Amino acid sequence: MERVVITKEAEKVLEQLKEQYNGLIFHQSGGCCDGSAPMILEKEDFYLDESDILMGTLKGVNFYMNQDQFEYWKHTHLTVDITEGRGASFSLEIPLGLRFFIHSRLLTKEEELFFNS
């Protein structure tokens, strides 16, 4: 089971960014800049510490969330999607006139048991 997945449209943009940049990570922001938006950054441009939780891997790119933010999202399944428009963050898709965003839903009982065991 996966806690975070990516749409086909967002995957195309992710693949384009992987060709442009060497070593990427997603980080679900905690309200700064563009609200609670997934940002994609070069690994060396973002400091991760023990308070960042690895939520999953999307096509070889790790997706992290800070533990404080995770407390709000721990009962949800996340889907990374893409839309036209300019976000207000430092995320690498912004110059393309696009921005990543999250669809969320509550975990099913089966998923809740799986992730909390």
N, C-alpha and C positions, 0 to 999 in steps of 0.2 A: 504494500500500500504506500501511496505517496501523499505527503501533506501539501505539496506544492507542485503544480503542473504548468505547462505553457501552451497557449493556443498555437495553431499552425501559422497564423499571421504574425504573431509575436516571435515565433521561432525563426521565421525568415529574416526579420530584423536582427535577431540575436546572431544568426549565422553571418550576416553582413558585418556586424560589429566585430565578431571573432576574426574575420579576415583582415580588418583594419587595425586591431589592437592585439597586443600580446598579453594574455593572462587577464581574465575578467572575473568579477564577482558581482552578484546582485546583493543589495542590502535594502531591506524594508525600513524606510526612514521612520522616525518616531514623531513626526509632526513638523519638523523643520522644513523650510523652503516650500515644497510642493505638498504639504500635508503628509499623510501616510501613503507615500508613493514608493513603489519599488524603483531603486536607482541602480543602474549598471555602471560600474567604475572599473578602472584598471586596478589590479590587485595591489600594486605598489603605491597607489594613491589613496588607499583607505586603510586605516589602522583598525584591525580586529583585536579584541582581547577576550578574556574568559567570560565576559558578560554577553558576548555574541553567540547566538545559537544557530547551528547549521540546521536549516529546515529541510534541505534536499538539494538535489543537483538537477539542473535543467540543461540538457544537451552539453554536459561537461562543465557547466558553470555553476559553482556553488551559490546557494541562496541563503543568506543570513538574516537574522532579526535579533535586535537587542533584547535581552531577557525582560526588561521593563515593558517593552512593546509587546513581547510575546504573551505577557500576562493578560493583555486585552484580546489577543488573537488565538489563544491556545485551544479554543473549542471550534476553530474554523479550518476549513480546507481552502486553500488559495489557488486561484488560477491567474497567471500573469497573461495580460492581453496588451494590445497596442492600439492607439488611436491617433488620428491626426490632431495636431495642436501642439503648442509650445508649452511645456511645463516650466516650472520656476526652480529647477534644481540644477545640479552639476552633472546629471546623468548623460551618458554618451550619445543617446539617441536624440537628444534635444536639437542639435544642429540639422538633423534630418527632417525637422518639422513634425516630429512624432513624439509620443510619450508613452511609456509603459504605465499600466494601471492594474489594479487588482479587482477580480470578482471574488467574492467570498460566499461561503455557505457553511452552515453548521455541520460538524462532523456527524456521521451516522453513528448509531450505538456501536456497531462493529468497528468502525474506525477509532472511536473514542477508546474502546477497550484495547485495540491494537497499539495505539500511540501512548497509552498510559500504563502499559504493563511492562 
